[in-house]
Amino acid sequence: MKHSGKLISVLVPLVSVMMAFVIGCAIIAILGASPVTALQALWTGAFGTARNISTTLSRATPLIFTSLCACFAYRCGVFNLGGEGQFMMGSIICCYIATRTGLTGLPAILLCLLAGAVFGGLWAMIPGILKVFRGQNEMIISIMLNYVASLFMSVIYTNWLRDGTVPQTAAVPDETRLTRIFGRATTGFLIALVVGALIYYFLFNTSMGFQLRAVGLNMTTAEYNGFAVKKYILLSFIVSGAIAGLGGSAELLGTQYRLISGFASGYGFDGVAMALIGQLHPLATMAVAIFFAALRVGSTAMQTATGVPTSVSDIIQALVIVFTVAGLAMVKLPSFKTALARLHMKKEAA
């Protein structure tokens, strides 16, 4: 029975992806293009050349950070929907250090990454404290803080750190930018992979990780057994915010180089969706982030080859999210569990 549950949890996202692509192919055919040609162009655009692969990995880097942010918090049973704001706060302090302190090179890079993680964690601590000590709804507060961070960032690049007449900050010095390891992919991608591996080890191979997951499964039972529930809730917010803030610093130093309008837009909620599709498993979440980045990068090549608009790729991504969430909700229904148990008993009897 236990193995059947694990198998179903793996099959649900895979089947969801297949169903999304089937519907996507039907839309492509209705538009008068060849689905086979479109899918080939999509694959080639994302993985066909070394340059395309590096672009996919580069686009996946911020998504990995924000999805791991959501993954870690959700494992403790709290809903941190402020990953985007925490990502921005990390990039803001990173931009100030890189452009205004005079530091350059490796010391500046390390300080920027560390400061980004700290500021992201502090920003996430706000909804954590309000939830733990005041019983406030962390979802509403974290979402509202996204708007505060966005408006604060707009003040930064339009006023306080504005570079000339253009509403943007000065570019990060060349000496302070992250090293490119493969085409457009920088060491930020490696940092994201290391963070994901550390989260996996912490959650599944340490006693604190076990207790954090226990709090997420049932806070009442965890508290009855002597677990420091409030401590783990606050810890989950701080760590998840630090992950997002580190991602903001890595994105600024590795790809964007300056704060401008639209920076980090949508990364937070994309990360939540990817964490849910990855079923809150750090390694699966990273794989989902790379998959979504591939869809976005390959959609441009698909449009060039077939004339199909890139919005079809957006539809496929949305369908993957809808089918996965619906599928995971369905398998948790009592009726479904009962039917699965009966099937398992018949199989044993046979």
C-alpha positions in Angstrom: 0.0 0.0 0.0 2.8 2.3 0.9 4.7 1.6 -2.3 1.4 2.2 -4.3 1.1 5.6 -2.7 4.6 6.5 -3.7 4.1 5.3 -7.2 0.9 7.3 -7.6 2.7 10.4 -6.3 5.3 10.0 -9.0 2.8 9.2 -11.7 0.5 12.2 -11.1 3.0 14.8 -12.3 4.1 12.7 -15.2 0.6 12.1 -16.4 -0.2 15.8 -15.9 2.7 16.7 -18.2 1.5 14.3 -20.8 -2.0 15.5 -20.7 -0.9 19.1 -20.9 1.2 18.4 -24.0 -1.6 16.5 -25.6 -3.9 19.5 -25.2 -1.1 21.8 -26.3 -0.6 19.7 -29.5 -4.3 19.9 -30.2 -4.1 23.7 -29.9 -1.1 23.8 -32.2 -3.0 21.7 -34.8 -6.0 23.9 -34.6 -3.7 26.9 -35.3 -2.6 25.1 -38.5 0.8 24.1 -37.6 2.4 20.6 -37.2 2.6 19.5 -33.6 5.6 17.3 -34.3 7.5 20.2 -35.9 6.5 22.5 -33.0 7.7 20.0 -30.4 10.9 19.4 -32.2 11.5 23.1 -32.4 10.6 23.4 -28.7 13.2 20.8 -27.8 15.8 22.2 -30.1 15.3 25.7 -28.7 15.8 24.5 -25.2 18.5 21.8 -25.6 19.5 21.7 -29.2 22.8 23.4 -28.9 25.3 24.2 -26.1 24.2 27.8 -26.1 20.6 26.9 -25.8 21.3 24.6 -22.9 23.2 27.3 -21.1 20.3 29.7 -21.7 17.9 27.2 -20.2 20.1 26.7 -17.1 20.4 30.4 -16.7 16.7 30.9 -16.9 16.2 28.0 -14.4 18.5 29.5 -11.8 16.1 32.1 -10.2 13.2 29.6 -10.5 15.2 27.0 -8.6 15.9 29.5 -5.7 12.3 30.6 -5.4 10.9 27.1 -5.7 13.2 25.8 -3.0 12.1 28.8 -0.9 8.5 27.6 -1.1 9.5 24.0 -0.7 11.3 24.5 2.6 8.6 26.6 4.1 5.8 24.3 3.0 7.6 21.3 4.5 7.0 22.9 7.9 3.3 23.4 7.2 3.5 27.2 6.6 2.7 29.0 3.4 5.4 31.5 2.5 4.0 33.3 -0.6 6.5 36.1 -0.2 9.4 34.5 -2.1 9.3 37.2 -4.8 9.6 40.0 -2.2 12.4 38.2 -0.4 14.1 37.7 -3.8 13.9 41.5 -4.4 15.2 42.4 -1.0 18.2 40.2 -1.6 18.9 41.9 -4.9 18.5 45.4 -3.5 21.1 45.0 -0.8 23.3 43.2 -3.3 23.0 46.1 -5.7 23.9 48.7 -3.1 27.0 46.8 -2.0 28.2 46.1 -5.5 27.7 49.6 -6.8 28.2 51.9 -3.9 30.7 50.5 -1.4 33.7 50.4 -3.7 34.3 46.7 -3.0 35.1 44.5 -6.0 36.2 41.0 -6.8 35.6 37.9 -4.7 35.2 39.7 -1.3 32.4 41.8 -2.8 30.7 38.7 -4.4 30.8 36.8 -1.1 29.5 39.8 0.9 26.7 40.4 -1.7 25.6 36.8 -1.5 25.7 36.7 2.3 23.9 40.0 2.6 21.3 39.0 0.1 20.6 35.8 2.1 20.4 37.8 5.4 18.1 40.5 4.1 15.8 37.9 2.5 15.7 36.0 5.7 14.9 39.1 7.7 12.1 40.1 5.3 10.6 36.6 5.6 10.9 36.8 9.4 8.2 39.5 9.5 5.2 37.2 8.5 6.9 34.5 10.6 6.9 36.6 13.8 3.3 37.8 13.2 2.1 34.2 12.7 4.0 32.8 15.7 3.3 35.5 18.3 0.1 37.2 17.0 -1.6 34.3 15.1 -1.8 36.3 11.9 -2.4 34.7 8.5 1.1 34.3 6.9 -0.3 34.0 3.4 -1.9 37.4 3.3 1.0 39.1 5.1 3.7 37.6 2.8 1.7 38.5 -0.3 1.3 42.1 0.8 5.1 42.3 1.6 5.7 41.4 -2.1 4.1 44.7 -3.1 6.0 46.6 -0.4 9.3 45.1 -1.7 8.4 45.9 -5.3 7.5 49.5 -4.5 10.7 49.9 -2.4 12.7 48.5 -5.3 11.1 51.0 -7.7 12.1 53.8 -5.4 15.7 52.5 -5.5 16.1 52.4 -9.3 14.0 55.5 -10.0 15.4 57.7 -7.3 17.9 56.8 -4.6 20.3 54.7 -6.8 19.2 55.9 -10.2 21.8 56.0 -12.9 21.4 59.1 -15.0 18.2 59.8 -16.8 17.2 56.2 -17.3 15.1 54.6 -14.5 17.6 51.9 -13.6 20.6 51.5 -11.3 24.2 51.5 -12.3 25.5 48.1 -13.6 27.4 45.8 -11.3 31.2 46.1 -12.0 32.7 43.4 -14.2 35.0 42.3 -11.4 32.0 41.6 -9.1 29.9 39.6 -11.6 29.6 35.8 -11.2 31.8 33.7 -13.4 30.2 32.1 -16.4 30.8 28.3 -16.3 29.0 27.3 -19.4 27.8 29.8 -22.0 25.2 32.0 -20.2 25.0 29.8 -17.2 27.0 31.2 -14.2 28.1 29.9 -10.9 24.7 31.0 -9.6 23.3 27.8 -11.1 25.9 25.7 -9.2 25.0 27.6 -6.0 21.4 26.8 -6.6 22.2 23.1 -7.0 24.3 23.1 -3.8 21.5 24.8 -1.9 19.0 22.2 -3.1 21.3 19.3 -2.1 21.8 20.9 1.4 18.1 21.3 1.8 17.5 17.6 0.8 20.2 16.5 3.3 18.8 18.6 6.1 15.2 17.5 5.6 15.8 13.8 5.2 19.1 13.1 7.0 19.1 15.2 10.2 17.0 15.1 13.4 16.1 18.8 13.0 14.9 18.1 9.5 12.8 15.2 10.8 11.2 17.4 13.5 10.5 20.2 11.0 8.7 17.8 8.7 6.8 16.4 11.6 5.6 19.9 12.5 4.5 20.2 8.9 2.6 17.0 8.9 0.7 17.7 12.2 1.5 20.7 14.4 -0.7 19.5 17.2 0.8 16.1 17.5 4.3 17.5 17.2 3.7 19.9 20.0 2.2 17.1 22.1 5.4 15.2 21.6 7.6 18.0 22.9 8.7 19.5 19.6 9.4 23.3 19.6 6.7 24.1 17.0 7.0 27.9 17.2 10.8 27.7 16.8 10.5 25.5 13.7 7.8 27.7 12.1 10.0 30.8 12.6 13.1 28.9 11.4 11.3 27.8 8.2 10.4 31.4 7.4 13.9 32.7 7.9 15.6 29.9 6.0 13.2 30.0 3.1 13.5 33.8 2.9 17.3 33.4 3.0 17.1 31.0 0.0 15.1 33.5 -2.0 17.3 36.4 -1.0 20.4 34.5 -2.0 18.7 33.8 -5.4 18.1 37.6 -5.8 21.8 38.3 -5.2 22.9 35.5 -7.6 20.5 36.7 -10.3 21.7 40.3 -10.1 25.4 39.4 -10.1 25.1 36.7 -12.7 22.4 37.8 -15.3 20.6 41.1 -14.7 23.5 43.2 -13.4 21.2 46.1 -12.5 17.8 46.8 -11.0 15.2 47.8 -13.6 11.4 47.7 -14.0 10.1 44.2 -14.1 13.0 42.6 -12.3 12.0 39.4 -10.6 8.4 39.7 -11.7 6.5 36.4 -11.3 9.4 34.4 -9.9 7.8 34.0 -6.5 4.4 32.5 -7.5 6.2 30.4 -10.2 8.3 29.0 -7.5 5.2 28.0 -5.4 3.7 26.2 -8.4 7.0 24.3 -9.1 7.4 23.3 -5.5 3.8 21.9 -5.5 4.4 20.0 -8.8 7.7 18.6 -7.3 5.6 17.5 -4.3 7.8 19.5 -1.9 10.8 17.3 -2.6 13.9 19.5 -3.1 15.5 17.4 -5.9 12.2 17.0 -7.8 11.5 20.7 -7.4 14.8 21.6 -9.0 14.0 19.3 -11.9 10.6 20.9 -12.4 12.2 24.4 -12.4 14.6 23.3 -15.2 11.6 21.8 -17.1 9.6 25.1 -16.9 12.7 27.1 -17.9 13.1 24.8 -21.0 9.5 25.4 -22.0 10.0 29.2 -21.8 13.3 29.2 -23.7 12.1 26.7 -26.3 8.9 28.6 -27.0 10.7 31.3 -28.9 12.2 28.7 -31.3 8.8 27.1 -31.7 7.3 30.4 -32.7 10.1 31.0 -35.2 9.8 27.5 -36.8 6.0 27.2 -36.9 4.5 30.6 -36.3 2.8 29.3 -33.1 2.7 32.1 -30.5 4.7 31.6 -27.3 1.5 31.9 -25.4 0.9 28.2 -26.3 3.9 27.4 -24.1 2.3 29.4 -21.3 -0.9 27.4 -21.7 1.0 24.1 -21.4 2.7 25.4 -18.2 -0.7 26.4 -16.8 -2.2 23.0 -17.7 0.6 21.2 -16.0 0.0 23.1 -12.8 -3.8 22.6 -12.9 -3.6 18.9 -13.7 -1.0 18.2 -11.1 -2.7 20.1 -8.3 -6.1 18.5 -9.2 -4.5 15.1 -9.4 -2.8 15.4 -6.0 -6.0 16.6 -4.5 -7.9 13.7 -6.0 -5.6 11.0 -4.7 -6.0 12.4 -1.1 -9.8 12.0 -1.3 -11.1 9.3 1.1 -13.0 7.6 -1.7 -9.8 7.3 -3.8 -7.8 5.9 -0.8 -10.6 3.4 -0.1 -10.6 2.2 -3.7 -6.8 1.9 -3.7 -6.9 -0.1 -0.5 -9.5 -2.5 -2.0 -7.4 -2.9 -5.1 -4.4 -3.7 -3.0 -6.3 -6.2 -0.9 -7.6 -8.0 -4.1 -4.0 -8.1 -5.4 -2.7 -9.7 -2.2 -5.6 -12.1 -2.1 -4.8 -13.1 -5.7 
